Amino acid sequence: MKNTIALRIADFLKNHPPFDVLSKEQLLEVSSHVQVLYFEKNKIIFDDNDEGHNQFYVVHKGAVALQKRKNGDFITIDNCDEGDIFGLRPLIARENYVIKAITREESILYGIPIDVFRPVVEKNLRVGNFLIESFASNTENPYSEEHRRKLYSENGIDIGISSSTDLYDLQPARYVKNVITCNKEDKTRDIALLMRENNIGSVVVTENDIPVGIVTDRDLKNKIVTGDYPIDIPIHNIMTSPVICYPRNITIAQAQTALMKHKIGHLCITKDGTPKSKLIGLISEHDITVSQGNNPSVLMKAIKRASKTKHLKRIHEKIMILLNGYIRQNIPLTHISRIITELNDATIKRCIELSLKKMPESPPVKFAWLSLGSQGRKEQLLHTDQDNAIVFENVPAEILDKTRAYFITLAQKVTKRLNTLGYEYCPADMMASNPKWCLSLDEWKEQFTKWIAEPGENEILLCSIFFDFDISYGDSTLTDALGSHIFEKTGQNTYFSAMLAKSVLQNPSPLGFFRQFLVEQNGEYKDFFDLKKRAITPITDAGRVLILSHQVRHINNTAERFEKLAELEPENKQLYLSCSYTSKALLKFRTKHGLMHNDSGRYIELAALSKEERMKLKRCFKTIREIQELIKMRYKLTSFI
């Protein structure tokens, strides 16, 4: 007799992570042990310092507030609604609760027994990782390192990734999806004609969509052309069987190893990776060889050899394929950024070199091409707007305009090439082709002095863009001199620092009223969430003002700034490391959605987000709130947040 209650519970759980990755059997086993609990509004589920329960909880209906004691009072650090998980401390940390869980409204909860669920966690890394993230989300400091490995530590499972890993090898192998197949009783002559008609070198033999063998042009040559078998023999007599099968997420390294190990030329991709499931694709040695073109070192060499913009455009398309592969394989963003930034920098440099060749004469003086904003911070993974500038050596007043005119012409050629590659022109014209941003060293010093001395709203905005410059081409002595000037002028200017800090608070932590995100109220992106404005910009601005207060130079990347701050201020180490993780998580989130929708990834449709994605965003928002609070107190900005 069916357990109808367990079936209903399973139907609910399967729509929410991490239960959505469980097999039907696992889900029913867990559901059959679930305890259904009813709570009225304002009822305590567990209090801080209570002994851990033998179960954790999933909200079926209603809402639960998680609260932490601070200065004698309880403050809400998270709100859980339908599908959210809480009360994980007994599962992960085996400790008493350190927060209180109280219903915000009439609620029905599912209690998941820990002793039933723990074996599921130990067999499924994705489930375990999700629970760790959920546990972190229910804490005041959601990216703390304290409990990241506790769930697995007893089992010795390593959830990290070596920094020396060859990221190219970890890319997913691309496979042919429209595989030509045949039945095992088909005549060899017919299969040979089929191969000729489709211009292919292999056909997979299937029974009920399950691969049972493969025949290649090599088989025809070695077995039919030689006369060993007649041409009308059924194909199963000459096919290679059994076939070697793998799941769709096989990496290039795995595919190469399998082909060499089995001394074969093809791998079948099946639904579950076994020879007993449906065929969904085919990988050949040729496919792996072609994919070598997406190797970062190969792409770097190709960039340096490129003689035309159209060549660079093709290479840049491959860089996007490389990026997409890294994101799909969930490679740590630190590794992704390092490789993509180097390739992007090399592309910009090559555009400048090609443009210089088109100029009628060599540059009249030394100059440097500055990448600004996200590219200057080494955070530009997608094709976003161009932000760049030129600084050139000081020249006498009588030839200043002529010198500037040369570099503006050069900049026009460079920005045009970058636009062809996919980098849109800056809508605000913050590009080196604009005379306002093509200046001599002394002119740049004067410009920065004015911004710092008279920090109005517009000046602060410009500083947020131009302070994060990085040299992409040219003479570094010019950029070093400019950097020294900026730090000299900002060092003792407390008013400027306060105004810069104030800008961090312009976009408060983006969670609105309970269970809501703040979205755009009008315009083209009405009801969309502006990820850049409401999340990425506040954490970026916070890193800039704090690192500037320590007069630290040559660290522009937001994550690296916070890692340095963690060294400089040990008392705030955990918060700063949380900020570092947050900046990387937001950038990866934007990159993933940008690739998915073929845009900049700035505006997110909240309705399309999964429960897991919403949870991860909430973790980031908590950290943003915490760092804004720190800046508010440090710079005495109590009226701004």
C-alpha positions as CSV (number, residue, x, y, z in Angstrom):
1,M,0.0,0.0,0.0
2,K,1.3,3.4,-1.0
3,N,2.3,5.9,1.7
4,T,0.3,8.9,0.3
5,I,1.7,11.3,2.9
6,A,5.2,10.4,2.0
7,L,4.4,10.8,-1.7
8,R,3.0,14.3,-1.1
9,I,6.1,15.3,0.9
10,A,8.3,13.9,-1.9
11,D,6.3,15.9,-4.5
12,F,7.1,19.1,-2.6
13,L,10.7,18.4,-1.8
14,K,11.7,17.4,-5.3
15,N,11.0,21.0,-6.4
16,H,13.6,22.4,-4.0
17,P,17.3,22.0,-3.7
18,P,19.1,19.9,-2.6
19,F,16.3,17.3,-2.8
20,D,15.9,17.9,-6.5
21,V,19.1,15.9,-7.2
22,L,18.1,12.8,-5.2
23,S,16.9,9.7,-7.0
24,K,13.2,8.8,-6.7
25,E,14.1,6.0,-4.3
26,Q,16.2,8.2,-2.1
27,L,13.5,10.9,-2.0
28,L,10.8,8.5,-1.0
29,E,13.0,6.9,1.7
30,V,13.7,10.3,3.2
31,S,10.1,11.5,2.8
32,S,8.7,8.4,4.6
33,H,10.6,9.5,7.8
34,V,9.7,13.2,7.6
35,Q,7.8,14.6,10.6
36,V,5.1,17.2,9.7
37,L,5.0,20.0,12.3
38,Y,2.5,22.8,12.8
39,F,3.4,26.0,14.6
40,E,1.3,29.1,15.3
41,K,2.6,32.6,14.8
42,N,5.5,33.7,17.1
43,K,6.2,30.2,18.3
44,I,9.8,29.3,19.1
45,I,11.1,26.3,17.2
46,F,14.4,26.3,19.0
47,D,16.2,28.9,21.1
48,D,19.9,29.9,21.2
49,N,21.9,27.5,23.3
50,D,19.3,24.8,23.1
51,E,20.6,21.3,22.5
52,G,20.6,20.4,18.8
53,H,17.5,18.5,17.6
54,N,17.7,15.2,15.8
55,Q,16.3,16.8,12.7
56,F,16.7,19.9,10.5
57,Y,13.8,21.8,9.0
58,V,12.3,22.7,5.6
59,V,9.5,25.4,5.5
60,H,6.5,23.9,3.7
61,K,4.2,26.8,4.4
62,G,4.6,30.0,6.3
63,A,7.7,31.9,7.4
64,V,10.4,31.5,10.0
65,A,12.8,34.2,11.3
66,L,16.3,33.3,12.4
67,Q,17.5,35.6,15.2
68,K,20.8,36.2,17.0
69,R,21.4,37.7,20.4
70,K,23.2,41.0,20.2
71,N,23.7,43.4,23.1
72,G,21.0,41.6,25.0
73,D,18.4,41.8,22.2
74,F,17.6,39.5,19.3
75,I,18.1,40.8,15.8
76,T,16.9,39.0,12.7
77,I,19.7,37.7,10.5
78,D,17.6,35.8,8.0
79,N,14.0,35.0,7.0
80,C,13.0,31.6,5.7
81,D,10.0,31.0,3.5
82,E,8.7,28.1,1.3
83,G,11.4,25.6,0.5
84,D,14.1,27.2,2.7
85,I,16.2,25.0,5.0
86,F,17.3,25.9,8.5
87,G,18.4,24.3,11.8
88,L,21.4,22.6,10.2
89,R,23.9,23.0,13.0
90,P,23.3,19.5,14.5
91,L,23.9,18.0,11.1
92,I,27.0,20.0,10.2
93,A,28.6,21.2,13.5
94,R,27.1,18.9,16.1
95,E,26.8,21.8,18.5
96,N,24.1,23.6,20.4
97,Y,22.1,26.2,18.5
98,V,23.6,29.7,18.5
99,I,20.5,31.4,17.0
100,K,16.8,31.3,17.7
101,A,14.2,30.2,15.1
102,I,10.7,31.7,15.6
103,T,7.7,31.6,13.3
104,R,6.8,34.9,11.6
105,E,3.4,33.6,10.7
106,E,1.4,30.4,11.0
107,S,3.7,27.7,9.6
108,I,3.9,24.0,8.6
109,L,7.4,22.6,8.7
110,Y,9.0,19.3,7.6
111,G,11.4,17.8,10.0
112,I,14.1,15.8,8.2
113,P,15.7,13.2,10.5
114,I,19.5,13.6,10.6
115,D,20.3,9.9,10.9
116,V,18.2,9.2,7.8
117,F,19.7,12.1,5.7
118,R,23.3,11.8,6.7
119,P,24.0,8.7,4.5
120,V,22.5,10.6,1.5
121,V,24.9,13.5,2.1
122,E,27.9,11.2,2.4
123,K,27.1,9.8,-1.1
124,N,26.3,13.0,-2.8
125,L,28.8,15.9,-2.9
126,R,26.3,18.3,-4.5
127,V,23.8,17.8,-1.6
128,G,26.5,18.3,0.9
129,N,27.8,21.5,-0.7
130,F,24.3,22.9,-0.8
131,L,23.7,22.2,2.9
132,I,27.0,23.9,3.7
133,E,25.9,27.0,1.8
134,S,22.5,26.9,3.4
135,F,24.1,26.7,6.8
136,A,26.3,29.6,6.0
137,S,23.3,31.6,4.8
138,N,21.6,31.2,8.2
139,T,24.6,32.8,9.9
140,E,25.4,36.5,10.5
141,N,28.6,36.1,8.6
142,P,27.6,33.9,5.6
143,Y,31.0,33.3,4.1
144,S,32.9,32.5,7.3
145,E,35.4,29.7,6.9
146,E,34.5,28.2,10.3
147,H,32.2,25.4,9.1
148,R,33.0,25.0,5.4
149,R,34.6,21.5,5.8
150,K,32.9,20.1,8.9
151,L,30.3,18.2,7.0
152,Y,32.9,16.1,5.2
153,S,35.9,16.2,7.5
154,E,35.1,12.9,9.2
155,N,35.0,11.2,5.8
156,G,38.2,12.6,4.5
157,I,36.5,14.0,1.3
158,D,38.4,16.9,-0.3
159,I,36.0,19.5,-1.6
160,G,38.8,21.9,-2.8
161,I,40.6,22.2,-6.1
162,S,44.3,22.6,-6.6
163,S,45.5,25.9,-7.8
164,S,47.9,24.1,-10.1
165,T,45.0,22.3,-11.9
166,D,45.2,22.6,-15.7
167,L,41.9,24.5,-16.3
168,Y,41.9,23.6,-20.0
169,D,41.8,19.9,-19.1
170,L,38.8,20.6,-16.8
171,Q,36.7,22.1,-19.6
172,P,33.7,19.9,-20.6
173,A,34.4,18.0,-23.8
174,R,32.2,19.1,-26.7
175,Y,30.3,16.2,-28.4
176,V,28.1,15.7,-31.4
177,K,24.5,15.5,-30.5
178,N,22.9,14.5,-33.8
179,V,24.4,11.0,-34.0
180,I,23.7,8.9,-37.0
181,T,22.6,5.4,-35.9
182,C,21.6,2.1,-37.4
183,N,20.2,-1.3,-36.4
184,K,22.5,-4.3,-35.8
185,E,20.8,-6.3,-38.7
186,D,21.3,-3.5,-41.3
187,K,23.5,-4.5,-44.2
188,T,27.1,-3.2,-44.3
189,R,26.6,-1.9,-47.8
190,D,23.7,0.3,-46.7
191,I,25.8,1.6,-43.7
192,A,28.7,2.5,-46.0
193,L,26.3,4.4,-48.3
194,L,24.8,6.1,-45.2
195,M,28.3,7.2,-44.1
196,R,29.1,8.6,-47.6
197,E,25.8,10.5,-47.9
198,N,26.3,12.1,-44.5
199,N,30.1,12.6,-44.9
200,I,30.8,11.0,-41.6
201,G,33.4,8.5,-40.4
202,S,31.3,6.4,-38.0
203,V,27.8,5.1,-37.2
204,V,26.6,3.9,-33.8
205,V,24.7,0.7,-33.7
206,T,21.7,0.9,-31.3
207,E,18.9,-1.2,-29.9
208,N,16.0,0.8,-28.5
209,D,18.2,3.9,-28.5
210,I,20.8,2.1,-26.4
211,P,24.3,1.9,-28.0
212,V,25.5,-1.7,-28.5
213,G,28.3,-1.1,-31.0
214,I,30.0,1.3,-33.4
215,V,31.3,0.9,-37.0
216,T,33.9,3.2,-38.5
217,D,35.5,3.7,-41.9
218,R,38.5,1.9,-40.4
219,D,36.3,-1.2,-39.8
220,L,35.1,-1.0,-43.5
221,K,38.7,-0.7,-44.7
222,N,40.1,-3.5,-42.5
223,K,37.3,-6.0,-42.7
224,I,35.3,-5.4,-45.9
225,V,37.8,-3.9,-48.4
226,T,40.3,-6.7,-47.6
227,G,37.7,-9.3,-48.5
228,D,37.5,-10.8,-45.0
229,Y,33.7,-10.3,-44.9
230,P,31.2,-9.9,-47.8
231,I,29.7,-6.4,-48.2
232,D,26.1,-7.5,-47.6
233,I,26.8,-9.0,-44.2
234,P,24.8,-7.6,-41.2
235,I,26.6,-4.8,-39.6
236,H,26.8,-6.5,-36.2
237,N,29.4,-8.9,-37.6
238,I,32.0,-6.2,-38.1
239,M,31.0,-3.6,-35.5
240,T,33.2,-2.9,-32.4
241,S,31.4,-3.9,-29.3
242,P,30.9,-3.1,-26.5
243,V,31.2,0.7,-26.7
244,I,32.8,2.8,-24.0
245,C,30.2,5.2,-22.5
246,Y,30.5,8.4,-20.4
247,P,28.0,11.0,-19.1
248,R,27.5,14.4,-20.8
249,N,29.8,16.3,-18.3
250,I,32.9,14.4,-19.2
251,T,36.0,16.7,-19.3
252,I,38.6,17.0,-22.1
253,A,41.1,15.3,-19.8
254,Q,38.8,12.4,-19.1
255,A,38.0,12.0,-22.7
256,Q,41.7,12.0,-23.8
257,T,42.5,9.5,-21.1
258,A,39.7,7.2,-22.0
259,L,40.5,7.2,-25.7
260,M,44.2,6.4,-25.0
261,K,43.4,3.8,-22.3
262,H,41.0,1.8,-24.5
263,K,42.9,2.5,-27.7
264,I,39.7,3.6,-29.5
265,G,38.7,6.6,-31.5
266,H,35.2,7.3,-30.2
267,L,33.3,7.6,-26.9
268,C,29.5,7.3,-26.6
269,I,27.7,9.8,-24.4
270,T,24.7,8.4,-22.7
271,K,22.0,9.7,-20.4
272,D,23.6,8.3,-17.2
273,G,27.0,7.5,-18.5
274,T,26.4,3.7,-18.7
275,P,26.0,1.4,-21.7
276,K,22.5,0.7,-20.5
277,S,21.0,4.1,-21.0
278,K,19.9,6.2,-24.0
279,L,22.5,7.5,-26.5
280,I,22.7,11.3,-26.5
281,G,26.0,12.1,-28.2
282,L,29.4,11.0,-29.6
283,I,33.0,12.2,-29.0
284,S,35.7,11.4,-31.5
285,E,39.5,11.9,-31.4
286,H,39.0,14.6,-34.0
287,D,36.6,16.5,-31.7
288,I,39.3,16.5,-29.0
289,T,41.9,17.7,-31.4
290,V,39.7,20.5,-32.6
291,S,39.0,21.6,-29.0
292,Q,42.7,22.1,-28.5
293,G,42.1,25.4,-30.2
294,N,40.5,26.6,-26.9
295,N,43.6,26.0,-24.9
296,P,44.6,29.3,-23.2
297,S,48.2,29.0,-24.3
298,V,47.1,28.4,-27.9
299,L,44.8,31.3,-27.8
300,M,47.5,33.6,-26.4
301,K,49.8,32.7,-29.3
302,A,47.1,33.2,-31.8
303,I,46.4,36.7,-30.4
304,K,50.0,37.7,-30.7
305,R,50.1,36.5,-34.3
306,A,46.8,38.0,-35.4
307,S,47.3,40.6,-38.2
308,K,43.7,41.7,-38.6
309,T,40.7,42.6,-36.4
310,K,38.7,39.8,-38.0
311,H,41.3,37.3,-36.8
312,L,41.1,38.7,-33.2
313,K,37.3,38.5,-33.4
314,R,37.4,34.8,-34.1
315,I,39.9,34.3,-31.3
316,H,37.7,36.3,-28.9
317,E,34.8,34.1,-29.7
318,K,36.9,31.1,-28.7
319,I,37.8,33.0,-25.4
320,M,34.0,33.2,-24.7
321,I,33.7,29.4,-25.4
322,L,36.6,28.9,-22.9
323,L,34.9,31.1,-20.4
324,N,31.6,29.3,-20.8
325,G,33.3,26.0,-20.3
326,Y,35.0,27.2,-17.1
327,I,31.7,28.5,-15.7
328,R,29.8,25.2,-16.6
329,Q,32.6,23.2,-14.8
330,N,32.3,25.5,-11.7
331,I,36.0,26.3,-11.8
332,P,36.9,28.8,-9.0
333,L,36.5,32.4,-10.2
334,T,40.1,33.3,-9.1
335,H,41.4,30.9,-11.7
336,I,38.9,32.0,-14.3
337,S,39.6,35.7,-13.9
338,R,43.4,35.2,-14.1
339,I,43.2,33.4,-17.4
340,I,40.4,35.5,-19.1
341,T,42.0,38.8,-17.9
342,E,45.4,37.8,-19.4
343,L,43.7,37.0,-22.7
344,N,41.7,40.2,-22.7
345,D,44.8,42.3,-21.9
346,A,46.7,40.6,-24.7
347,T,43.7,41.3,-27.1
348,I,43.7,45.0,-26.1
349,K,47.5,45.2,-26.5
350,R,47.3,43.6,-30.0
351,C,44.5,46.1,-31.0
352,I,46.8,48.9,-30.0
353,E,49.8,47.4,-31.9
354,L,47.7,46.9,-35.0
355,S,46.4,50.5,-34.8
356,L,49.9,51.9,-34.3
357,K,50.9,50.3,-37.6
358,K,48.1,52.2,-39.3
359,M,49.3,55.6,-38.0
360,P,51.3,57.7,-40.4
361,E,54.1,58.1,-37.9
362,S,55.4,56.7,-34.6
363,P,54.0,58.2,-31.3
364,P,55.6,61.7,-30.8
365,V,56.1,61.0,-27.0
366,K,55.8,58.1,-24.6
367,F,52.3,57.2,-23.6
368,A,50.2,54.6,-21.7
369,W,46.8,53.1,-22.5
370,L,44.7,52.8,-19.3
371,S,42.0,50.3,-18.9
372,L,39.4,51.6,-16.4
373,G,36.6,50.3,-14.3
374,S,36.0,46.5,-14.4
375,Q,38.8,45.8,-16.9
376,G,41.2,47.9,-14.7
377,R,40.1,45.7,-11.7
378,K,40.6,42.5,-13.8
379,E,36.9,41.8,-13.4
380,Q,35.7,42.2,-17.0
381,L,34.9,38.7,-18.1
382,L,32.0,39.5,-20.4
383,H,31.7,42.0,-23.3
384,T,30.7,45.2,-21.4
385,D,31.2,48.9,-22.2
386,Q,34.6,50.2,-23.0
387,D,36.2,52.4,-20.3
388,N,39.7,53.6,-21.2
389,A,42.0,56.6,-21.3
390,I,45.4,57.7,-22.5
391,V,48.1,59.5,-20.5
392,F,51.0,60.8,-22.5
393,E,54.3,62.5,-21.6
394,N,54.4,66.2,-20.8
395,V,55.1,68.4,-23.8
396,P,55.6,72.2,-24.3
397,A,52.3,74.1,-24.5
398,E,52.8,75.0,-28.2
399,I,52.7,71.3,-29.3
400,L,50.2,70.0,-26.7
401,D,47.1,70.1,-29.0
402,K,49.0,68.5,-31.9
403,T,50.3,65.8,-29.6
404,R,46.8,65.2,-28.2
405,A,45.4,65.0,-31.7
406,Y,47.8,62.2,-32.6
407,F,46.7,60.1,-29.6
408,I,43.0,60.8,-30.2
409,T,43.3,59.5,-33.7
410,L,45.1,56.4,-32.4
411,A,42.4,56.0,-29.8
412,Q,39.7,56.2,-32.4
413,K,41.3,53.3,-34.3
414,V,41.7,51.2,-31.1
415,T,38.2,51.7,-29.8
416,K,36.8,50.9,-33.2
417,R,38.6,47.6,-33.2
418,L,37.4,46.8,-29.7
419,N,33.9,47.6,-30.8
420,T,34.2,45.2,-33.6
421,L,35.3,42.5,-31.1
422,G,32.1,43.1,-29.1
423,Y,33.0,45.8,-26.6
424,E,30.3,48.4,-26.9
425,Y,31.2,52.1,-27.0
426,C,30.8,53.7,-23.6
427,P,27.4,55.5,-23.5
428,A,29.0,58.3,-21.4
429,D,32.0,58.5,-23.8
430,M,34.5,57.7,-21.1
431,M,37.0,56.5,-23.7
432,A,40.5,57.6,-24.8
433,S,39.0,58.9,-28.1
434,N,37.3,61.7,-26.0
435,P,39.7,64.7,-25.6
436,K,38.6,64.9,-22.0
437,W,40.3,61.5,-21.3
438,C,43.3,61.9,-23.5
439,L,45.6,64.0,-21.4
440,S,49.2,64.7,-20.6
441,L,50.6,63.5,-17.2
442,D,50.4,67.0,-15.7
443,E,46.8,67.5,-17.0
444,W,45.8,64.2,-15.4
445,K,47.4,65.2,-12.1
446,E,45.5,68.5,-12.3
447,Q,42.3,66.7,-13.0
448,F,42.6,64.3,-10.1
449,T,43.6,67.1,-7.8
450,K,40.4,68.9,-8.7
451,W,38.2,65.8,-8.2
452,I,39.8,65.1,-4.8
453,A,39.7,68.8,-3.6
454,E,36.1,69.3,-4.7
455,P,34.4,65.9,-4.3
456,G,30.8,66.5,-5.5
457,E,28.6,63.7,-6.6
458,N,29.8,63.7,-10.2
459,E,33.5,63.9,-9.1
460,I,33.1,60.9,-6.8
461,L,31.5,59.0,-9.6
462,L,34.5,59.8,-11.9
463,C,36.9,58.8,-9.1
464,S,35.2,55.4,-8.8
465,I,35.9,54.8,-12.5
466,F,39.3,56.4,-12.9
467,F,40.9,55.3,-9.6
468,D,40.8,51.7,-10.8
469,F,43.1,52.1,-13.7
470,D,45.5,49.5,-15.0
471,I,48.1,49.9,-17.7
472,S,47.3,47.7,-20.8
473,Y,50.1,49.1,-23.1
474,G,52.9,51.7,-23.0
475,D,55.2,53.3,-20.4
476,S,54.6,52.3,-16.8
477,T,56.5,55.2,-15.4
478,L,53.6,57.5,-16.4
479,T,51.0,55.4,-14.6
480,D,53.3,55.0,-11.6
481,A,53.7,58.8,-11.4
482,L,50.0,59.3,-11.7
483,G,49.3,56.7,-9.0
484,S,51.8,58.4,-6.6
485,H,50.0,61.7,-7.1
486,I,46.6,60.2,-6.3
487,F,47.8,58.7,-3.1
488,E,49.6,61.8,-2.1
489,K,46.4,63.9,-2.5
490,T,44.1,61.5,-0.8
491,G,46.4,60.6,2.1
492,Q,45.4,63.4,4.4
493,N,42.1,64.4,2.9
494,T,39.5,63.2,5.4
495,Y,36.6,65.0,3.8
496,F,37.3,63.3,0.4
497,S,37.5,59.9,2.2
498,A,34.2,60.6,3.9
499,M,32.5,61.5,0.6
500,L,34.0,58.4,-1.0
501,A,32.7,56.3,1.9
502,K,29.3,58.0,1.6
503,S,29.0,56.7,-2.0
504,V,29.2,53.2,-0.7
505,L,25.9,53.7,1.2
506,Q,24.0,55.1,-1.8
507,N,22.7,51.6,-2.6
508,P,21.7,49.9,0.7
509,S,21.7,46.1,1.1
510,P,19.3,45.0,-1.7
511,L,16.8,42.9,0.3
512,G,13.6,44.9,0.6
513,F,10.6,44.0,2.7
514,F,10.4,40.4,3.9
515,R,10.7,37.9,1.0
516,Q,11.3,40.7,-1.6
517,F,14.2,42.0,-3.6
518,L,14.4,45.6,-4.6
519,V,13.8,45.7,-8.3
520,E,13.7,48.5,-10.9
521,Q,10.4,50.3,-10.7
522,N,10.2,51.7,-14.3
523,G,12.0,51.9,-17.6
524,E,13.2,49.1,-20.0
525,Y,14.2,46.8,-17.1
526,K,11.1,47.3,-14.9
527,D,10.7,44.5,-12.4
528,F,14.3,43.3,-13.1
529,F,17.0,43.3,-10.5
530,D,20.0,45.5,-11.3
531,L,22.9,43.3,-10.1
532,K,25.6,45.8,-10.9
533,K,24.0,48.8,-9.2
534,R,22.5,47.1,-6.1
535,A,25.2,44.5,-5.4
536,I,28.4,44.6,-7.3
537,T,28.9,48.4,-7.1
538,P,28.5,48.6,-3.3
539,I,31.0,45.9,-2.6
540,T,33.4,47.3,-5.2
541,D,33.2,50.8,-3.8
542,A,33.7,49.5,-0.3
543,G,36.9,47.8,-1.2
544,R,38.2,50.9,-2.9
545,V,37.6,53.3,-0.1
546,L,39.0,50.9,2.6
547,I,42.2,50.0,0.6
548,L,42.7,53.7,-0.1
549,S,42.6,54.5,3.6
550,H,45.6,52.2,4.0
551,Q,47.5,53.7,1.1
552,V,47.9,50.3,-0.5
553,R,48.9,50.6,-4.2
554,H,48.9,48.2,-7.1
555,I,45.9,46.1,-5.9
556,N,42.9,46.9,-8.0
557,N,40.9,43.7,-7.9
558,T,38.1,43.8,-5.4
559,A,38.5,40.3,-4.0
560,E,42.3,40.9,-3.7
561,R,41.7,44.2,-2.0
562,F,39.6,42.6,0.7
563,E,42.1,39.8,1.2
564,K,44.8,42.4,1.8
565,L,42.5,44.2,4.2
566,A,42.1,41.0,6.1
567,E,45.9,41.0,6.7
568,L,45.9,44.7,7.6
569,E,43.0,44.5,10.0
570,P,42.9,41.1,11.7
571,E,40.0,42.2,13.9
572,N,37.8,42.4,10.8
573,K,39.4,39.4,9.0
574,Q,36.3,37.2,8.7
575,L,34.2,40.1,7.4
576,Y,36.8,41.1,4.8
577,L,37.2,37.5,3.7
578,S,33.4,37.3,3.4
579,C,33.5,40.4,1.2
580,S,36.2,38.8,-1.0
581,Y,34.0,35.7,-1.5
582,T,31.0,37.9,-2.1
583,S,32.7,39.9,-4.8
584,K,33.7,36.7,-6.6
585,A,30.3,35.1,-6.2
586,L,28.6,38.1,-7.7
587,L,30.9,38.3,-10.6
588,K,30.5,34.6,-11.3
589,F,26.7,35.0,-11.0
590,R,26.7,37.9,-13.5
591,T,29.0,36.1,-15.9
592,K,26.8,32.9,-15.8
593,H,23.7,34.9,-16.5
594,G,25.4,37.0,-19.2
595,L,26.5,33.9,-21.0
596,M,23.1,32.4,-20.6
597,H,21.3,35.4,-22.1
598,N,24.0,36.7,-24.4
599,D,24.1,40.1,-22.7
600,S,26.1,41.9,-20.0
601,G,24.4,39.9,-17.2
602,R,23.6,43.2,-15.4
603,Y,19.8,42.8,-15.2
604,I,18.4,39.7,-13.7
605,E,14.8,38.4,-14.0
606,L,14.1,37.3,-10.4
607,A,11.2,35.0,-11.5
608,A,13.7,32.9,-13.5
609,L,16.0,32.3,-10.5
610,S,16.1,29.0,-8.8
611,K,15.8,28.6,-5.1
612,E,19.5,27.9,-4.9
613,E,20.4,31.0,-6.8
614,R,18.2,33.2,-4.6
615,M,19.9,31.7,-1.5
616,K,23.3,32.5,-2.9
617,L,22.3,36.1,-3.6
618,K,20.9,36.5,-0.1
619,R,24.3,35.4,1.3
620,C,26.0,38.1,-0.7
621,F,23.5,40.8,0.4
622,K,24.1,40.0,4.0
623,T,27.8,40.6,3.6
624,I,27.1,43.9,1.7
625,R,25.0,45.0,4.7
626,E,27.7,44.2,7.1
627,I,30.5,46.1,5.2
628,Q,28.2,49.1,4.8
629,E,27.6,49.1,8.5
630,L,31.3,49.0,9.2
631,I,31.9,51.9,6.8
632,K,29.0,53.9,8.3
633,M,30.5,53.6,11.7
634,R,34.1,54.1,10.7
635,Y,33.4,57.3,8.7
636,K,30.6,58.5,11.1
637,L,28.0,58.5,8.3
638,T,25.0,57.6,10.5
639,S,22.6,59.7,8.5
640,F,23.1,57.8,5.3
641,I,21.9,54.2,6.1
